[in-house]
Amino acid sequence: MNSANRRFHPAWIVAATTFLVLICAAGVRATPGVLIVPLEAEFGWSRAVISAGITVNLVLYGLVGPFSAATMQRFGVRRTTMVALLLMLVGVAAASHVRYPWQLLVSWGVLVGIGSGNAAMVLGATIVSRWFHRHRGMVMGILTASTATGQLVFLPALAWLVEHRGWRSVTTLLVVALGVVFVLVVLLLRADHPRDIGLRPYGASPAEPEPPPVQGNPFVLAIEALRSAARKRDFWILAASFFVCGATTNGLVGTHLVPACHDHGIPEVRAAGLLAIMGVFDLVGTTTSGWLSDRFDARKLLFVYYGVRGLSLLYLPQAFGDEVFALPVFAVLYGLDWIATVPPTLKLTRDTVGERDAPTVFGWIVAGHQIGAGFGALSAGTLRTMFDTYTLAWLSAGGLCVATAVMVLFIGRGSAALAPSRAGQPVP
């Protein structure tokens, strides 16, 4: 059956289900921000020790990505997503029983890290590449914005639970949410590819060439994609820029903004509300970024995004002095920019390596993002422990973002101009 004969394409059901998976995974990943202070109070662990467990989570989340993309190509999105949700469920449940730092490292660091790595931006990129030919930037923007929406949905409730019911009640809520989403995946994510149900991707014409099914060992496929991409300078610029993106979002602000607010006498629920504000505005900013990525030069968009982020971080130390006006202004600016970098980065990845390898190579770039996130979380926690303040962490991160804004303008320079990639055909 030709997709043109269907008024409603099932790609939208697949995208909506994926959105829910990403929301739930984002809520799980955002949770450490409200757990640092209660873990510190109950067990006497330093923020550097707690940040180490979070760092393992963030790094594994990234490193799993490229292998997850290859696994989805080989064994299917549905199976991979179900396994990811089960790993997160077991890890979160185990985290409620921790007594020693190594247990936090295993439960939240390893199990949740591997699970969330299989239900992350790479999942969104794979869905977009398989199910959509038209509106790719917009759909990727919406799926990416689910990370912010996850914060919006979960963080205020999680902070309230920590304050009124204790931090272990948070794990109960997350386990229930993961269980519900698992059932939805079983019921709604029935096909791995539109061709499995006799359809073309949304917006694709019957004459459009389609890449052949991927065969082979997922580990080998991921390594081969990396080996090929590593010969391109633009891949390393994209990976380096995403390292900075991760260090300054999930790693720094996502992990340490709530405890930093606590240092300035701001209650956890109110501090979590700031992250929720970021979630609201990132939903707008990242969706708009996807729309813009379909129409404008992705390099110039990244220049603006990293520049605004850097200036916002340089402003943050002064913002703590005015929690009524200045901190909400920071939250709005940072929220609009939180992960607006994803749609143009994915577009540049497709233009650099081609349609076929883009999800796996983007997985490697996301790995750089999460290694950066781990670096940001650990270094900020260490600086806070050493100097009893986060000021140096905010300022150094702001300077790094400004430098990155300049760096991304060099993508594509000195080589043939970047052109839209074609399915299954790498751009020379």
Secondary structure as UniProt FT lines:
FT   HELIX           3..5
FT   HELIX           11..30
FT   HELIX           32..43
FT   HELIX           47..75
FT   HELIX           77..95
FT   TURN            96..97
FT   HELIX           101..104
FT   HELIX           105..111
FT   HELIX           112..117
FT   HELIX           121..131
FT   HELIX           136..165
FT   HELIX           168..188
FT   HELIX           194..197
FT   TURN            206..207
FT   HELIX           218..229
FT   TURN            230..231
FT   HELIX           233..246
FT   HELIX           247..251
FT   HELIX           253..263
FT   TURN            264..265
FT   HELIX           268..293
FT   TURN            294..295
FT   HELIX           298..319
FT   TURN            320..321
FT   TURN            323..325
FT   HELIX           326..337
FT   TURN            340..341
FT   HELIX           342..353
FT   TURN            355..357
FT   HELIX           358..387
FT   HELIX           391..407
FT   HELIX           408..410
FT   TURN            411..414
FT   TURN            423..424
//
